[in-house]
Structures are given as structure tokens and as C-alpha cells.
Amino acid sequence: MNSLKDQIVALKKEKNAVILAHYYQEAAIQDVADYVGDSLGLSQEAMKVDADIILFAGVHFMAETAKILNPTKKVILPDLKAGCSLAESCPPDLFEKFVNQHPNHIVITYVNCSAEVKALSDIVCTSSNAVKIVESIPKETPIIFAPDKNLGKYIISKTGRDMLLWDGSCVVHEAFSLDKLIEVYKLHPDATIIAHPESETHILETASYIGSTAGMIDYVKTNSNTKFIVATEAGILHKMQQEVPDKILIPAPAKEDNTCACSECGYMKMNTLQKVYDCLLNETPEIDVPESIRKKALIPIERMLKLSK
């Protein structure tokens, strides 16, 4: 393992490449990354990249976003099959019909969507800035929010805005079991529950803190409690534990029984350290976004980044 990591580090230097990784990637990949973050942080970091090659250790829509922001750089993804259930829940052709059926609406899309859907949008958001972006829209302006209905419901509860929601969701965040969560909490009544806003309402109602992956990490760092039940994809625990080595972190349980008794994203876990090495060595698979789509998708992303400064 260390040898493979060393080879990846050497290849990065040789090829003037950087590795951007999401918190949900396996620990070994996070360890060789130049930057590990959430969707907003990764988008911001992608704009600063001074490299010839960006290896995106995440899922397809994230690599697409990096390519939209960096058209002259080579963007590669370890496994092209690393998709996203949330992005797939919003096919561009159906979403375009939906948008056309509701003229005069501002279209806000969560970053977890395809480049084609972003191109149909007025502004993009992440879980870190979604509330701020919705609140930036005049109250008299009707809003379409897509694709995540759970994040949309959470934003409505925080802002009071009556948004028209697309019926999409993330299978990872809908996999949490309330009954099992209650059982875990009974075993650890001194724990603080924290949750990602892609989770269903009944899970969010149990949480003392709701926020993005980066927000959750900041919360456990600054909160005085020493034990947390974490309701998001279990990959976050690696970086979170590094930030708070003396605190106890417990993954929120999933409905289905699995080896980690937690909720994992099968797409995120398709990337492996070996695939990262092969991808960097061969500089493939490469991500390409048609220029006509890229230019349209860039506008709502840049609007988001401007509002997020």
C-alpha cells in the first residue's frame, strides 16, 4: 500500500498533476490527495489549480464541474462508472420539460447534477451555501429547486420560501434507519447527533446540527461534546477523526445490514488506490464536456462561487 502511495506521489510530480478528493472517498485515497473537501470546497479549489492534470477522486458530476471550470486542463476520473443516484434522478430531457412547464421561475440546482442540468439552471448551490443562495433571490420570485427534494424541504424549513421541488433524492442519505438510530442513541445518550441535509426529515429532526460535510467537521471540532453520531456517508469519518482524534465518532446506522453497519456510497467506493494510480499513469478516463454545454453550465456555477466568497 505504501509503495503504491509513493508511486502516486511520484507520478503527480512527474506529470504536474493534482488530486482532488471528496470526503466520501476511501481513506487511502484521501491520504494521497492534495485537497480533500466537500462540493463547495472542491469547486473553489478547482478554480485555483495550477497544474496540467486534475485527477478527481469523486464521482462523475464532480469531475464534470472541474472540467467546466478548467476547460484547458486535462480532467481525469479513476472510474467512469462512478456516478451519483441523485444526479441520475434528474434526466436532462425530463428536467428541461419540467422547467419549460414553469416559466418565470428561477432555477436553482444542487451541484449534484449533470452538466446538462446545470446548463438549464440560473444558479447552482451546494449544501454549504444553499440557504444563502435561496435567500439571495427576491421573495416575490418563484423558485424551482432540483434535484434533491430532501435538501429542498430543509431549505424551505429554514427560509420559509415556497419552492417547487424536483422529486429526486440520494439513496445513501435515504438509507438511514430512524429505528436503528434511536437504538444507537439509547446506547450512547451522551452523544450529539449531526446530519447532512440530504437526509430525510425524520432523521434531520433528531439532529442537533445539520450541515454540509465541511460544516459537520467544523462542528465536531468546535463543539464541547466528545461523542457524536454522524448521519452522512461513512467516508467522512476518516478526515473527521484526524481533526478530532480524542473524540468518539459513531456512524448513523443504515436500514440494510452491511459490514460497517453504516451508509456507504457504492459509487464513491468504486474508486480505489489502484485505479487512482492507473488513471494517473495512463491519463485516462478523461472527462470531456461539450463546449456548448460547458459555457451554459459555467454561468450558474460562477454565480454560486461569487455569492460564496
Secondary structure, DSSP 8 states (H G I E B T S, - for coil): -HHHHHHHHHHHHHHTEEEEEETTS-HHHHHH-SEEE-HHHHHHHHHH--SSEEEEES-HHHHHHHHHH-TTSEEE-S-TT---HHHHTS-HHHHHHHHHTSTT-EEEEESSS-HHHHHT-SEEE-TTTHHHHHHTS-TTS-EEEESBHHHHHHHHHHH----EE--B--TTTT-B-HHHHHHHHHH-TT-EEEE-TTS-HHHHTT-SEE--HHHHHHHHHH-S-SEEEEES-TTHHHHHHHH-TTSEEEE--BSS--TTSS---TTGGG--HHHHHHHHHHT-SB----HHHHHHHHHHHHHHHHHT-
